[in-house]
Amino acid sequence: MPPHNPVQLSRAATRVLAVQSPLKPHPVLLSSWRAFSVLNRPPPAYEGHVPLTKLERGALAIGSALISLANPRRADLIAACGEATAQPYFIQRLRNAMLRHPTGRRILRDRPRLSSTTLSLPDLRALPSNTLGHAYVTWLDREGVSPDTRDAVRYIDDEEAAYAMQRYRECHDFYHALTGLPTVREGEVALKAFEFANTLLPMAGLAVGAVFTLKKGERRRFWDVYGPWAIRNGVSAEEMINVYWEEELETDVDELRARLGIEKPPDLRDIRKAEREKRKREREERERAANLVARRDTAR
C-alpha cells in the first residue's frame, strides 16, 4: 500500500494519538470520531442522496433555518431545512401514517410524481370549473407557478421515507388549490400552520415563525382568523399525505373538502384587495381635504 494512502494515514494517526496522549481515547468517542470522517461516509441509499453525519445535519438545519427565515424565497434552503429537521422521528411518523392507510400504501407502492409531465395542464383546464383539477390549474395560472419547481430530496437517509418527503413537497400546491390560499407570505404562513398541525413536520412549524415578519394588520389577521383555522382544520382533517391527488382530479372540490374534513378559509385575496381599496379611498379623501384647505388659504 503506498505511504500516502489516506486510509493508512488515518489509521496511523489514530495509533499515534493513542500512544502519545496521556489519556487513552474512550472507544465510544473514537468510534464517533471515525463516524464523522469523510472516509467512513456510507454510500448513497438512492440517486441524489447525500449521507450526512449528525454534526453536518445539525449545521445544515440551523444554517438553512436562519437564512430561509431572513429570505423566504430561498426554496432550496427551506427544502434542506425540512429534510435536516425531519429525521429521525418526524419523517418516519409520516411514512408510517402512509403505511397504516390503504391509499397511503398504494402511493408508496406506485411512487407517483406530480409535475407538468405527469399532469396534463391543458386537460385540467378543460375540466368543469367545480373540479379539483380545474381549481388546481386555475390556482397555478393565477399565482404564476409551476408544479416543476420542487427540489429533489437529498438528505433523508431511508429511501422510502425520502419518497414520503418528496410526495409531501409535491402535494403542497394541491393544498393551496384546496384552501384557496395565495402564495403571498401571509398565505404561505397560514398554509404552513395547517401543514404543521396535519403532518407535525418541524420545518412547517418553523415556517410559521415568519408570522413575525408580517405587517401589523397581517399578524392580527393571522392570530384572529387564519391561525385558529389552520390548527383546527389541520388537526381534525384526514392525513393529507394519503390523498391520491391524481385520482381526485375530476372530483368536485367542495365534496373533496367535506370528505377530508376541511373548511375553506375566508378568501385572503378578496380581503387584501378590499383593504387596499379602503386605504386608497382614505388616501384620496385626505388629499381632497388637504387640497380644500390649500384653496381656502389661497383665497384668504
Secondary structure, 3 states (H helix, E strand, C coil): CCCCCHHHHHHHHHHHHHHHCCCCCCHHHHHHHHHCCHHHCCCCCCCCCCCCCHHHHHHHHHHHHHHHHHCCCCHHHHHHHHHHHHCCCHHHHHHHHHHHCHHHHHHHHHCCCCCCCCCCHHHHHCCCCCEHHHHHHHHHHHHCCCCCCCCCCCCCCCHHHHHHHHHHHHCHHHHHHHHCCCCCHHHHHHHHHHHHHHHCCHHHHHHHHHHHHCCHHHHHHHHHHHHHHHHHHHHHCCCHHHCCHHHCCCCEHHHHHHHHCCCCCCCHHHHHHHHHHHHHHHHHHHHHHHHHHHHHHHHC
